[in-house]
Amino acid sequence: MEKNYIARMREKVGHEGMIFNSAFGVLWNEDRTAILLEKRGDSAKGYGFPGGFLEYGDSPMQAVVREFKEETNLDVEVVRLLGIATHVNPHNSWGDAQETVSMGFEVRLRPGSDASALVADGDETLSVAFVPVNPRPEMFVPAAQDTLERILTENEQSDRPWLREPGQ
């Protein structure tokens, strides 16, 4: 199996600090009372957004479409940018220093696609479902919880994307 971009770069730089870009998507149900969230294979706690790190040559929009297909089996298209967040982690779960710049996008099913095709990949994504947003679902890390709150407040009130600096 071919190693992903991050694994290939880590072989070269070890545990030194690196900056990575990620993209995630928010897919609402029809009445906008629930969003598609995943139970992740790398965390026993809470939910995550479908998405992942960009591979070399990906645009953020291409990455979120690819990750949605890989993790949920759904064909989506990007509607709009929701926001950009930066998170610095001096010691991630592998002991590496990492800064992640995450771009969140609202997505919708592509014409001709159907949510009945929804299937978790069973590896990165253990399960996936539309989860009601009230009460707020518990996310797998605090940064994702903050992002969820911004999506449910700022993005639902304005088309203007949000920007979140580390510690905000």
Sequence and secondary structure as in RCSB ss.txt:
>XXXX:A:sequence
MEKNYIARMREKVGHEGMIFNSAFGVLWNEDRTAILLEKRGDSAKGYGFPGGFLEYGDSPMQAVVREFKEETNLD
VEVVRLLGIATHVNPHNSWGDAQETVSMGFEVRLRPGSDASALVADGDETLSVAFVPVNPRPEMFVPAAQDTLER
ILTENEQSDRPWLREPGQ
>XXXX:A:secstr
    HHHHHHHHHTTS EEEEEEEEEEB TTSSEEEEEEETT SSSBB SEEE  TT  HHHHHHHHHHHHH   
EEEEEEEEEEEEEESS TTS  EEEEEEEEEEEE TT  GGG    SSSEEEEEEEESSS   BSSHHHHHHHHH
IIIIIHH SS EEE TT 
